Amino acid sequence: MVPRLLNDDQKGRRMQALLPILKIAATQAEGSGLSVKRAAIINISSVLGSIEKNDKGGIYPYRASKAALNAITKSLSTDLRNSNILVSSICPGWAQTDMGGKNASLTPEQSISNVLHLLNTMNDTHHGQFYQHDGVKLPW
């Protein structure tokens, strides 16, 4: 069976369905502050979704979908600010996958390792923000 990729609209509907469960998890977790250990919505975006960093143009559908995902992330972070749910977007970087190609700068293992490290360090300061896999903050 081949996995089916979800478009951003489908992801949004799934996130809405999970929101009540995330809210419960956020109230039951020990400690204070935002983290992935409490409850989090982490959207996988792309630097190509940054409007400010778009200096090359092109790739319109992909750029537009990732910019829309970033707008959803920002809006959700505002809506969930008082729910103890961390909301952020992460760019996993240009990885050597079917999409990234063999000339990409990161192996899949490097990308995943960096993303996992970033997730484990995320806190209140990351809420409503957009980050590169290595922890560098990206502009919307």
SULCORCOR-V159600 format. One record per pair of residues at least 6 apart in sequence whose ideal C-beta (glycine too) atoms are under 6 Angstrom apart, sorted by sequence separation. I is the first residue (numbers start at 1). J is the second residue. D is the distance in Angstrom with one decimal. If there is no record, write none. Layout:
BEGIN
I_J_D + I_J_D
END
This chain:
BEGIN
94_100_5.3 + 96_102_5.8 + 131_137_5.7 + 132_138_5.6 + 80_87_5.7 + 96_104_4.4 + 130_138_4.4 + 29_38_4.1 + 95_104_5.3 + 77_87_4.0 + 94_104_4.4 + 130_140_6.0 + 76_87_4.9 + 94_105_5.2 + 95_106_4.7 + 96_107_5.5 + 26_38_5.5 + 26_39_3.9 + 93_106_4.8 + 95_108_5.2 + 25_39_4.4 + 48_63_5.1 + 51_67_5.9 + 73_89_4.4 + 95_111_4.2 + 22_39_4.5 + 49_66_2.7 + 118_135_5.2 + 48_66_5.7 + 49_67_4.6 + 93_111_5.0 + 115_133_5.1 + 70_89_5.3 + 92_111_4.8 + 114_133_4.1 + 46_66_4.6 + 114_134_5.3 + 45_66_5.1 + 49_70_5.0 + 111_133_5.7 + 92_115_5.4 + 45_69_5.4 + 45_70_5.6 + 43_69_5.4 + 43_73_4.9 + 88_126_5.0 + 93_133_4.3 + 86_127_5.6 + 88_129_5.6 + 89_130_4.5 + 90_131_5.4 + 91_132_5.1 + 92_133_5.0 + 45_89_4.1 + 47_91_4.8 + 46_91_5.3 + 38_84_5.9 + 39_85_4.6 + 40_86_4.0 + 41_87_4.8 + 42_88_5.7 + 43_89_4.6 + 45_91_5.5 + 42_90_5.9 + 77_127_5.5 + 77_128_3.1 + 34_86_4.0 + 74_128_5.9 + 8_65_5.4 + 26_83_5.8 + 26_84_3.8 + 26_85_5.1 + 23_83_5.6 + 70_130_5.9 + 8_69_5.3 + 22_85_5.3 + 70_140_5.8 + 36_119_5.0 + 36_122_6.0 + 52_139_3.9 + 35_123_5.8 + 50_138_5.5 + 34_123_5.9 + 50_139_5.6 + 33_123_5.8 + 34_124_4.8 + 33_124_5.5 + 34_127_5.4
END
